[in-house]
């Protein structure tokens, strides 16, 4: 299973979905999480009250993360979460070390 992770440092799940300009892609199988790719994306959050849901940006992020079953970030707003779920991703908010967190997370998927 492929899972996209929002991270500032590549070690911890510690970045808000909307602030991520890249996602690390992990393959999680048989109790192991292995880094397999990195996908650069446009940052979702622009702090523009006139355009709170930038659906076109979410669609670009979804395209970049194609093949992933889930997205994990420290936080995500309700509207982008609902849209990313509509686009086919399971969304999780979590914090901590990437690999052990993903191994535990995949047990509930």
Backbone as a chain_set.jsonl record, in Angstrom:
{"seq": "XXXXXXXXXXXXXXXXXXXXXXXXXXXXXXXXXXXXXXXXXXXXXXXXXXXXXXXXXXXXXXXXXXXXXXXXXXXXXXXXXXXXXXXXXXXXXXXXXXXXXXXXXXXXX", "coords": {"N": [[0.838, -1.17, 0.0], [0.564, 2.199, -0.854], [1.378, 5.221, 0.738], [1.045, 8.662, 1.226], [2.943, 11.198, 2.806], [2.973, 14.135, 4.717], [5.615, 16.082, 5.612], [8.036, 18.007, 7.375], [10.7, 17.492, 7.828], [11.382, 14.948, 6.962], [11.515, 12.915, 8.781], [9.586, 12.986, 10.769], [5.992, 13.008, 11.059], [4.828, 15.95, 10.672], [3.739, 18.17, 9.454], [1.282, 20.425, 8.296], [-1.336, 19.609, 6.075], [-2.124, 21.591, 4.175], [0.112, 23.222, 4.017], [2.099, 21.808, 2.856], [4.532, 21.33, 0.37], [5.578, 19.247, -0.759], [5.339, 15.699, -0.758], [6.256, 12.763, 0.891], [6.468, 9.506, -0.314], [5.535, 6.413, 0.827], [5.873, 2.902, 0.795], [4.011, 0.531, 2.348], [4.2, -2.521, 3.749], [3.796, -5.744, 5.178], [4.524, -5.047, 7.903], [6.508, -3.142, 7.513], [7.733, 0.052, 6.525], [8.7, 1.703, 3.702], [10.515, 4.205, 2.135], [9.739, 5.334, -1.048], [9.417, 7.312, -2.967], [9.232, 10.828, -3.806], [6.999, 13.455, -4.067], [6.503, 16.52, -5.509], [4.369, 19.287, -4.935], [1.874, 21.856, -5.439], [1.405, 24.295, -2.921], [-1.401, 24.118, -0.881], [-2.708, 25.939, 0.945], [-3.363, 29.367, 0.916], [-4.224, 31.396, 2.367], [-6.343, 32.984, 1.536], [-9.237, 34.557, 1.937], [-11.247, 34.923, 0.11], [-11.208, 32.777, -1.581], [-11.697, 30.073, -0.331], [-11.824, 27.242, -0.774], [-9.795, 25.771, -2.82], [-10.295, 24.066, -5.234], [-9.113, 23.29, -7.69], [-6.394, 23.186, -7.083], [-6.348, 21.124, -5.204], [-7.106, 19.036, -6.87], [-4.849, 18.887, -8.516], [-2.954, 18.105, -6.616], [-4.034, 15.62, -5.941], [-3.663, 14.292, -8.37], [-0.857, 14.269, -8.51], [-0.333, 12.594, -6.379], [-1.3, 10.217, -7.203], [-2.058, 6.767, -7.151], [-1.506, 6.405, -4.515], [-3.026, 5.245, -1.526], [-3.687, 6.514, 0.797], [-3.376, 9.593, 2.667], [-1.318, 11.196, 4.954], [-1.045, 13.599, 7.416], [-0.046, 16.211, 9.741], [-2.162, 17.868, 10.353], [-5.335, 18.722, 8.859], [-7.697, 20.651, 7.154], [-11.333, 20.661, 7.35], [-12.777, 21.031, 4.888], [-10.795, 20.638, 2.735], [-10.144, 18.015, 3.445], [-12.548, 16.597, 3.047], [-12.816, 16.934, 0.282], [-10.489, 15.668, -0.717], [-11.024, 13.084, 0.137], [-13.275, 12.605, -1.416], [-11.993, 12.49, -3.825], [-10.81, 10.062, -3.639], [-8.973, 9.283, -1.628], [-7.947, 7.987, 1.549], [-7.865, 9.808, 4.517], [-5.73, 10.892, 7.081], [-4.985, 12.346, 10.198], [-2.106, 12.679, 12.01], [0.696, 12.474, 14.245], [4.204, 12.128, 14.811], [6.936, 9.721, 14.576], [7.608, 8.778, 11.254], [7.815, 6.1, 10.0], [7.123, 4.03, 12.061], [4.576, 4.981, 12.696], [3.15, 4.76, 10.284], [3.203, 1.984, 9.909], [1.555, 1.151, 12.023], [-0.788, 2.477, 11.337], [-1.581, 1.301, 8.923], [-2.683, -1.04, 9.771], [-5.312, -0.496, 10.405], [-6.479, 0.077, 8.055]], "CA": [[0.0, 0.0, 0.0], [1.31, 3.458, -0.898], [0.841, 6.273, 1.602], [1.726, 9.956, 1.1], [3.155, 11.795, 4.12], [3.403, 15.533, 4.785], [6.661, 16.18, 6.627], [8.988, 19.11, 7.219], [12.09, 17.061, 7.975], [11.598, 13.602, 6.46], [11.585, 11.956, 9.881], [8.355, 13.049, 11.548], [4.758, 13.546, 10.489], [4.804, 17.21, 11.424], [3.367, 19.281, 8.596], [-0.121, 20.589, 7.935], [-1.589, 19.281, 4.672], [-2.179, 22.792, 3.354], [1.42, 23.877, 3.928], [3.044, 20.9, 2.204], [4.908, 21.534, -1.028], [6.049, 17.933, -1.187], [4.893, 14.565, 0.043], [7.079, 11.571, 0.774], [5.622, 8.357, -0.604], [6.018, 5.196, 1.467], [5.194, 1.641, 0.571], [3.879, -0.123, 3.645], [3.845, -3.935, 3.604], [4.33, -6.711, 6.135], [5.148, -4.439, 9.066], [7.626, -2.268, 7.14], [7.447, 1.254, 5.729], [9.888, 1.998, 2.916], [10.408, 5.395, 1.297], [9.893, 4.955, -2.453], [9.331, 8.44, -3.885], [8.887, 12.151, -3.291], [6.195, 14.178, -5.049], [6.364, 17.958, -5.268], [3.021, 19.761, -5.219], [1.58, 23.238, -5.077], [0.904, 24.452, -1.557], [-2.843, 24.351, -0.907], [-3.119, 27.122, 1.71], [-2.895, 30.687, 0.479], [-4.817, 32.36, 3.301], [-7.192, 33.882, 0.749], [-10.613, 34.344, 2.385], [-12.15, 34.962, -1.04], [-11.146, 31.48, -2.258], [-11.353, 29.134, 0.73], [-11.61, 25.888, -1.287], [-9.127, 25.853, -4.118], [-10.492, 22.71, -5.752], [-8.154, 22.995, -8.761], [-5.116, 22.815, -6.459], [-6.547, 19.793, -4.631], [-7.094, 18.076, -7.978], [-3.442, 18.718, -8.91], [-2.313, 17.304, -5.566], [-4.538, 14.253, -6.116], [-2.99, 13.726, -9.537], [0.542, 14.019, -8.133], [-0.288, 11.495, -5.414], [-1.985, 9.074, -7.8], [-1.511, 5.474, -6.755], [-1.507, 6.327, -3.052], [-4.322, 4.93, -0.925], [-3.946, 7.38, 1.941], [-2.531, 10.761, 2.908], [-1.154, 11.422, 6.386], [-0.439, 14.893, 7.744], [-0.266, 16.58, 11.141], [-3.512, 18.437, 10.41], [-5.962, 19.041, 7.585], [-9.003, 21.282, 7.347], [-12.491, 19.836, 7.0], [-13.128, 21.122, 3.466], [-9.867, 19.887, 1.892], [-10.234, 16.586, 3.767], [-13.72, 16.054, 2.354], [-12.544, 16.911, -1.159], [-9.504, 14.625, -0.998], [-11.734, 11.813, 0.287], [-14.098, 12.477, -2.621], [-11.078, 12.148, -4.911], [-10.409, 8.671, -3.496], [-7.936, 9.041, -0.628], [-8.238, 7.96, 2.983], [-7.116, 10.925, 5.099], [-5.454, 10.713, 8.498], [-4.167, 13.314, 10.918], [-1.276, 11.962, 12.983], [2.008, 13.057, 14.489], [5.168, 11.164, 15.322], [7.886, 9.177, 13.618], [6.881, 8.334, 10.067], [7.743, 4.655, 9.739], [6.269, 3.27, 12.991], [3.182, 5.46, 12.613], [2.534, 4.168, 9.099], [3.019, 0.549, 10.157], [0.377, 1.02, 12.869], [-1.931, 3.0, 10.596], [-2.018, 0.347, 7.887], [-3.452, -2.099, 10.447], [-6.722, -0.119, 10.447], [-6.976, 0.306, 6.683]], "C": [[0.886, 1.237, 0.0], [0.598, 4.52, -0.077], [1.703, 7.523, 1.439], [1.783, 10.62, 2.474], [3.62, 13.245, 3.973], [4.398, 15.659, 5.936], [7.569, 17.366, 6.335], [10.415, 18.597, 7.123], [12.388, 15.654, 7.466], [11.682, 12.538, 7.532], [10.261, 11.842, 10.63], [7.178, 13.476, 10.688], [4.512, 14.815, 11.277], [4.449, 18.412, 10.559], [1.877, 19.243, 8.293], [-0.276, 20.311, 6.444], [-1.493, 20.512, 3.77], [-0.861, 23.514, 3.18], [2.439, 23.043, 3.15], [3.268, 21.279, 0.739], [5.558, 20.28, -1.595], [5.471, 16.891, -0.24], [5.878, 13.432, -0.184], [6.13, 10.392, 0.613], [6.282, 7.106, -0.025], [5.191, 4.005, 1.008], [5.195, 0.913, 1.908], [3.371, -1.547, 3.405], [4.495, -4.737, 4.72], [5.106, -6.076, 7.293], [6.331, -3.547, 8.77], [7.111, -1.092, 6.325], [8.744, 1.652, 5.037], [9.63, 3.227, 2.048], [10.674, 4.999, -0.151], [9.891, 6.139, -3.41], [9.084, 9.731, -3.109], [8.146, 12.878, -4.4], [6.092, 15.639, -4.639], [4.969, 18.384, -5.712], [2.936, 21.258, -4.966], [1.073, 23.258, -3.641], [-0.581, 24.81, -1.634], [-3.238, 25.67, -0.233], [-2.503, 28.397, 1.138], [-3.418, 31.78, 1.389], [-5.651, 33.4, 2.578], [-8.65, 33.649, 1.145], [-11.624, 34.358, 1.243], [-12.219, 33.613, -1.764], [-10.771, 30.381, -1.252], [-11.114, 27.703, 0.242], [-11.064, 26.001, -2.696], [-9.122, 24.461, -4.739], [-9.471, 22.35, -6.825], [-6.79, 22.59, -8.198], [-5.228, 21.419, -5.847], [-6.539, 18.724, -5.72], [-5.673, 17.838, -8.481], [-2.689, 17.868, -7.893], [-2.744, 15.849, -5.711], [-3.861, 13.566, -7.294], [-1.547, 13.363, -9.196], [0.666, 12.805, -7.222], [-1.021, 10.248, -5.916], [-1.28, 7.772, -7.459], [-1.456, 5.293, -5.247], [-2.927, 6.038, -2.56], [-4.706, 5.923, 0.156], [-2.959, 8.548, 1.963], [-2.512, 10.987, 4.413], [-0.46, 12.759, 6.575], [-0.729, 15.199, 9.21], [-1.673, 17.117, 11.351], [-4.013, 18.631, 8.996], [-7.327, 19.643, 7.891], [-10.135, 20.386, 6.86], [-12.804, 19.855, 5.515], [-12.114, 20.403, 2.571], [-9.889, 18.389, 2.193], [-11.399, 15.961, 3.007], [-13.465, 15.945, 0.853], [-11.534, 15.817, -1.512], [-10.123, 13.231, -0.813], [-12.622, 11.567, -0.924], [-13.241, 12.054, -3.808], [-10.444, 10.77, -4.726], [-9.347, 8.34, -2.464], [-8.539, 8.873, 0.759], [-7.326, 9.009, 3.602], [-6.963, 10.693, 6.599], [-4.622, 11.863, 9.024], [-3.422, 12.539, 11.998], [0.006, 12.757, 13.18], [2.914, 11.969, 15.036], [6.117, 10.71, 14.243], [7.13, 8.531, 12.467], [6.716, 6.821, 10.012], [6.884, 3.891, 10.744], [4.806, 3.706, 12.946], [2.476, 4.829, 11.426], [2.285, 2.673, 9.275], [1.775, 0.316, 11.01], [-0.882, 1.442, 12.115], [-2.467, 1.978, 9.6], [-2.824, -0.809, 8.498], [-4.94, -1.785, 10.479], [-7.298, 0.143, 9.071], [-7.522, -0.96, 6.068]], "O": [[1.848, 1.317, 0.764], [-0.616, 4.699, -0.178], [2.931, 7.456, 1.504], [0.802, 10.611, 3.217], [4.538, 13.542, 3.209], [4.068, 15.38, 7.089], [7.835, 17.684, 5.176], [11.246, 19.182, 6.429], [13.534, 15.21, 7.531], [11.9, 11.367, 7.221], [9.865, 10.761, 11.066], [7.339, 14.211, 9.713], [4.045, 14.769, 12.415], [4.81, 19.543, 10.884], [1.293, 18.183, 8.065], [0.558, 20.73, 5.642], [-0.849, 20.468, 2.722], [-0.728, 24.342, 2.278], [3.522, 23.529, 2.825], [2.324, 21.511, -0.017], [6.021, 20.25, -2.735], [5.161, 17.173, 0.918], [6.286, 13.17, -1.315], [5.121, 10.291, 1.309], [7.427, 6.783, -0.342], [3.973, 4.094, 0.854], [6.243, 0.706, 2.519], [2.257, -1.748, 2.92], [5.61, -4.437, 5.148], [6.209, -6.514, 7.622], [7.093, -3.219, 9.68], [6.174, -1.225, 5.538], [9.757, 1.906, 5.689], [8.643, 3.28, 1.314], [11.707, 4.401, -0.455], [10.319, 5.998, -4.555], [8.77, 9.714, -1.919], [8.606, 12.915, -5.541], [5.641, 15.949, -3.536], [4.451, 17.911, -6.724], [3.825, 21.847, -4.351], [0.386, 22.333, -3.206], [-0.965, 25.713, -2.379], [-4.025, 26.434, -0.792], [-1.296, 28.485, 0.912], [-3.096, 32.955, 1.207], [-5.665, 34.568, 2.965], [-9.244, 32.651, 0.736], [-12.738, 33.857, 1.396], [-13.183, 33.341, -2.479], [-9.673, 29.828, -1.308], [-10.267, 27.01, 0.806], [-11.797, 26.293, -3.641], [-8.101, 23.775, -4.768], [-9.006, 21.211, -6.866], [-6.108, 21.744, -8.776], [-4.3, 20.619, -5.96], [-6.021, 17.627, -5.511], [-5.324, 16.712, -8.834], [-1.883, 17.015, -8.263], [-1.916, 14.943, -5.615], [-3.524, 12.385, -7.216], [-1.071, 12.283, -9.548], [1.654, 12.073, -7.285], [-1.322, 9.34, -5.141], [-0.052, 7.693, -7.479], [-1.37, 4.169, -4.752], [-3.902, 6.536, -3.121], [-5.888, 6.156, 0.41], [-1.88, 8.499, 1.373], [-3.555, 10.973, 5.067], [0.581, 13.023, 5.972], [-1.55, 14.535, 9.844], [-2.302, 16.864, 12.378], [-3.23, 18.696, 8.049], [-8.027, 19.183, 8.793], [-9.923, 19.473, 6.061], [-13.07, 18.804, 4.931], [-12.525, 19.621, 1.714], [-9.675, 17.578, 1.292], [-11.244, 14.907, 2.392], [-13.862, 14.962, 0.227], [-11.711, 15.113, -2.507], [-9.772, 12.301, -1.539], [-12.712, 10.438, -1.406], [-13.71, 11.342, -4.695], [-9.634, 10.347, -5.551], [-8.862, 7.209, -2.431], [-9.52, 9.533, 1.105], [-6.148, 9.093, 3.255], [-7.919, 10.349, 7.294], [-3.671, 12.304, 8.378], [-4.031, 11.833, 12.801], [0.349, 13.613, 12.364], [2.449, 11.008, 15.648], [6.114, 11.24, 13.132], [6.14, 7.828, 12.673], [5.592, 6.32, 9.982], [5.986, 3.16, 10.327], [3.905, 2.889, 13.137], [1.326, 4.405, 11.544], [1.258, 2.159, 8.831], [1.017, -0.618, 10.749], [-1.929, 0.812, 12.257], [-3.68, 1.818, 9.46], [-3.572, -1.48, 7.787], [-5.758, -2.701, 10.57], [-8.493, 0.405, 8.941], [-7.978, -0.944, 4.924]]}, "num_chains": 1, "name": "protein.A"}
